[in-house]
Amino acid sequence: MKILQIKDVLKARVWAGAEILDREVHAACGCDLMSDVLAFAKEEVLLLTGLVNPQVIRTAEMLDIKAIVFVRGKDPTEDMIKMAAQKNMNILSTDYPLYIACGKLYQLGLMNKGENEYEVTL
């Protein structure tokens, strides 16, 4: 799914990476604990989080996560926006809570890369 589609679905604001919204992600990880992101996130993943601090950008960089969406109406700081721009990351924010934002993307087919490890019945 392209970041531009994610922006539209989540009615998100773009803070960094407006020129690279055509980038694709193939999975999503919704989490506020960066230790869990380190344990479970895979490559080409979109990170959705309510945690707004520079550690989120650093964690994303370690895992080669190229796109972050801050949820619950939280906005990144100027320092975070600068860090993300330097690292060629997309940074967005949405007013949706984490649960709803993840659900909207899941409905459109964006899943966690480890999805096949779980039996999902709807």
C-alpha positions in Angstrom: 0.0 0.0 0.0 1.3 3.4 -0.9 1.9 6.0 1.9 -0.4 8.4 -0.1 -3.3 5.9 0.3 -2.6 5.6 4.0 -2.6 9.4 4.3 -6.0 9.6 2.7 -7.5 6.7 4.6 -6.4 8.0 8.0 -7.0 11.7 7.0 -3.4 12.3 8.1 -1.2 15.3 8.1 2.2 15.0 6.5 5.1 16.4 8.6 8.1 14.9 6.7 8.5 13.1 3.3 5.8 14.9 1.4 7.8 14.4 -1.8 8.0 10.6 -1.3 4.4 9.6 -0.6 4.5 7.1 -3.4 6.7 4.8 -1.3 5.1 1.4 -0.5 4.8 -0.5 2.7 3.8 -4.1 2.9 2.9 -4.5 6.6 2.0 -2.5 9.6 2.9 -2.5 13.3 0.8 -0.6 15.8 2.6 -0.2 19.1 3.7 2.2 21.8 6.5 0.1 23.2 9.6 0.4 21.2 10.9 -2.8 22.7 8.0 -4.6 21.1 8.6 -2.8 17.8 12.2 -4.1 17.9 11.0 -7.6 18.6 8.2 -7.9 16.1 8.5 -5.3 13.3 9.8 -6.4 9.9 11.2 -4.6 6.9 8.9 -2.5 4.6 6.6 -1.8 7.6 4.5 1.2 8.6 4.8 2.0 12.3 1.7 3.4 14.0 2.3 4.8 17.5 1.1 7.2 20.1 4.6 7.6 21.5 6.1 10.9 20.5 9.8 11.2 21.2 13.1 11.0 19.3 13.5 7.3 20.3 10.7 6.5 17.8 12.7 7.9 15.0 15.9 6.1 16.2 14.1 2.8 16.5 12.6 3.2 13.0 16.0 3.9 11.6 17.5 0.8 13.2 14.8 -1.4 11.6 14.8 0.5 8.3 11.2 1.6 8.9 10.5 4.4 6.4 7.1 5.6 7.5 5.6 6.5 10.9 2.1 7.6 11.7 1.5 9.2 15.1 -2.0 8.6 16.4 -4.5 10.2 18.8 -3.8 13.7 17.3 -0.2 13.8 18.5 2.2 15.8 16.5 6.0 15.3 16.3 8.4 17.9 17.6 10.5 20.1 15.3 13.6 18.0 16.2 11.8 14.8 15.2 10.7 16.3 11.9 14.2 17.3 11.1 15.6 13.9 12.1 13.0 12.1 9.9 13.7 14.4 6.9 17.5 13.7 7.2 16.7 10.0 7.3 14.3 10.1 4.3 11.3 9.0 6.4 7.6 9.7 6.0 6.1 11.2 9.2 2.4 11.6 9.4 -0.2 12.1 12.2 -3.8 11.3 12.5 -6.6 12.0 15.0 -7.7 8.4 15.0 -6.8 6.3 18.0 -4.3 3.4 17.4 -7.0 0.7 17.4 -9.2 2.5 14.8 -6.2 3.5 12.6 -4.9 -0.1 12.5 -8.4 -1.4 11.8 -8.9 0.9 8.9 -5.6 -0.2 7.3 -6.3 -3.9 8.1 -9.6 -3.7 6.3 -7.8 -2.5 3.2 -5.5 -5.5 3.3 -2.4 -4.1 5.1 -1.4 -6.8 7.6 1.4 -7.6 9.9 4.1 -9.7 8.1 3.7 -12.4 10.7 -0.1 -12.5 10.1 0.0 -16.1 8.9 1.2 -17.2 12.4 -2.3 -16.4 13.7 -5.7 -17.7 12.8 -7.8 -14.7 11.9 -11.5 -15.1 11.5 -13.8 -12.2 10.8 
